[in-house]
Amino acid sequence: MQVGAPRSTAPRELTAETAPAASPGASARLVGEHIAAAVLYLLAGAVGLVWVAPDLATGMYLAPHVAGVTHLFTLGWLTLTIFGALNQLLPMALGAPIYSVRLAHAAFWALAPGIGVFAYGVAAGATPFLVTGVVLVASGTLLAVSNVAATLARGRTRDVTWAAMVVATAFLTSTLAFGLVLAHNLHSGFIAAARVRVLTAHLHVALVGWVLIMIVGVAHRTLPMFLVAHGADRRGSRRALILLMSGVPTLALGLVGEWPVATWAGAALLVSGVGAFEWQAFTFYRVRTRPSLNVGMRFARAGLVFLAAAAVLGPVLLARGDTHTRLATAYVVTGLLGGLVPFVTGILYEIVPALTWRVRFGGRLNRGRMPKVTDLYSAPLARWQLILYVAGVVVLLAGIAASAPVVARAGALLFLLGALLFVYQILRMRWGAPAVSGSSPQLP
């Protein structure tokens, strides 16, 4: 596998004209159905967060209903969003269309309902729902991974982005294997005292191996494009990928096998990998030619700050041990809700408006004044959404630190308000009547 610099380092600004078209391999309908379902799961997760906030405040992260809500974010929001975005980004990144649109639709229609059924089965301890959800999620995941793998195999451009996608999809398969073990353990208890170690390994394989490595690959292409960061040094992405892809299995083996040396070595590799990614992102932000940040890049920047905080908390938690349940809860909340959710939201604020503009107005070019891509949503509301996200996570963390359920629930409510604003923004993009602020469809 070659992990090197892309053939062309000159990023192209994504506008309504330069955004990759909804080709036969990446239809607007395919992307839209994934994003619509993902946003609904984000809202469901935010509602669930209000429900489980008191348990988070007391460190009860092993409670079944907490696990159910967590999967609404990890599977429902992050995984569906990634697969939806890949259907749009893979043709642009690889120069080849999606291998099978039918297979992508089939994967979606197994995953989308399966995630909800599975999350309910975990939260309620309802075995029939759990089993049905596992079958649907496993089937949908394997179909989606097969489709992505077939697309990657025929890609003409094999750079850091390509390599990250290969590695991330492999870790998603490993995540599924860990998940099947943990699901079976819910009613059999066969792994007994090893449950917490296996759960910790599962969490890191999922959030770092699948989600963060995919983000590293996508950001390698999209951040320079969205920031207009021409000529930026991109070697940090390669370093981040190598460190993270080495650290995830090392940490997982150390945790499951109870090998402290491997566990600490894996943790050191992961912290270094996050540091390399942070430095790469900082480089893109520093050399950008666009003077002010647009909404999406503000979300991404906030996510980067929380990811850095999670990287600091990780070794502290490892040193103190898993008996410090509130610290473990704060670590996951910081990385998941503070880091990954806002970063992915920021990428969507860049991709979805451009794609929606094509669907709604692409056939009306040269027919008078046209709205800009950013006219499809409200920038002030998006900034309020970011404020609510950040405030919600900070207040939730304060509630966990103080073991104060009321404070934790207040933070969860703020986060829910931010999610509601995002739902409104998505609806406005698709069906709202934008105010025409200029004749150019390009991003301002």
C-alpha positions, 0 to 999 in steps of 0.5 A, a space after each residue: 500500500 502506498 501512502 504518499 502525497 497526492 499527485 496534485 497538491 493544488 486544492 480546488 475550491 468547492 462551489 456549486 459549479 465545481 462540486 462533484 456532480 450527482 453521477 450515476 455512481 453517486 446519485 443525489 438521492 443516495 447521498 440525501 437518504 443517508 444524510 436525512 437518516 443520519 440527521 434523524 439519528 442525531 436528533 434521537 441521540 440528542 433526545 436520548 442524551 437528555 434522558 441518560 445525562 444523570 447516569 453520565 453524571 455519576 459515571 454509569 457508562 456501562 448502563 444498557 440505556 447509555 450504550 443504546 444512546 451511544 450507538 445512536 451517535 456512533 452508528 446512526 449519526 457518524 456511520 450513516 453520515 460517512 457512508 453518505 458522504 463517501 457516495 459523493 466524495 469517492 468519485 471525486 477522490 478516486 476518479 471512479 464512480 461508486 461500484 454499485 448504486 444498487 448495493 449502496 441502496 441495499 446497504 442503507 435500507 438494512 442499516 437505517 432501520 437496523 440501527 434504531 432496532 439495535 439501539 432499542 434492543 440494547 437500551 431496553 434489554 429486549 432480546 428479539 429487537 437486539 437480535 433483529 438489529 444485529 442481523 440488519 446492522 451486520 448485513 448493512 455494514 458488510 454490504 456497504 464495506 464490500 461496495 466501498 472496497 470494490 470502489 477503492 480497488 478500481 480507484 485511479 488515485 491512490 494517495 493518503 485519502 485512498 489509504 485512509 479509506 482502505 484502513 478505516 473500512 478494515 477497522 469498521 469490519 473489526 468494530 463489527 466483530 467486537 460488537 457481535 461479541 459484546 452483543 452476545 455477552 449481554 445475555 450470556 455473560 461469557 466474557 465476564 470480567 473482560 467486558 470492560 476491556 473488550 468494550 474499551 477496545 471496541 470503542 477505540 477501534 470504532 471511534 479512532 480506527 473507523 471514524 477518526 482515520 476516515 476523517 484524516 483521509 477526507 480532511 486531507 482532501 477537503 480542508 485545503 479545498 474548503 479553506 482555500 489553503 493552496 500549497 500547504 505542506 500535507 505530510 502531516 496526514 501521512 504521519 497521522 495515518 501511520 501512527 493511528 493505524 498502528 496504535 489502534 490494534 496495539 492498544 486493542 491487543 494490550 487491553 484485551 490481552 492485559 498487556 500493559 506495555 502494549 496498552 501504553 505503546 498503543 496509547 502513545 501511538 494514538 496520542 502522537 497520531 492525533 497530534 500529527 492530525 492536529 498539526 496538519 489541520 493547523 497548517 491548513 488553517 494557517 496558510 488559508 487564503 480566505 480571510 474569514 472562516 465559513 460556518 463549516 470550518 468553524 465547526 471543524 475547528 471546534 471539533 479539533 479543540 475537543 479532540 486534542 482535549 480527549 487526547 490529553 485525557 486518554 493517558 490520564 485515564 489509563 494511568 488512573 484505571 477504569 475504576 474512575 468511571 466519571 473520568 472515563 465518561 468525560 473522556 468519551 463525551 469529550 472525544 465523541 460529542 465534543 470532537 467527532 460530532 462537530 467536525 462531521 457537522 462542519 464537513 456537512 455544512 460544506 458538502 450538503 449545501 453545494 449538492 442541494 444547490 445542484 439539485 434545486 438550481 443546477 438546471 436554471 443556470 443563466 436564467 437570471 439572478 441565482 442564490 449563492 450556496 450559502 443562501 440555502 441556510 442561515 449562517 447566524 443560526 449555524 453559529 448559534 448551533 455551534 455555540 449551543 453544541 460547545 456550551 452543551 458539551 462543556 456544561 455536560 462535562 462540568 456536571 460529570 466532574 461535579 457528579 451533578 445530574 441537574 447540571 449534566 442534564 442542562 448541558 444535554 438540553 443545550 446540545 439538543 437545542 443545537 441539534 434541533 437547529 441543525 434539523 431546521 437548517 437541513 430542512 431549509 436547505 432542501 425545501 426553503 426559499 433562499 433569499 437571493 444575495 447575488 448572481 454568482 452560485 459560488 461560495 462567498 
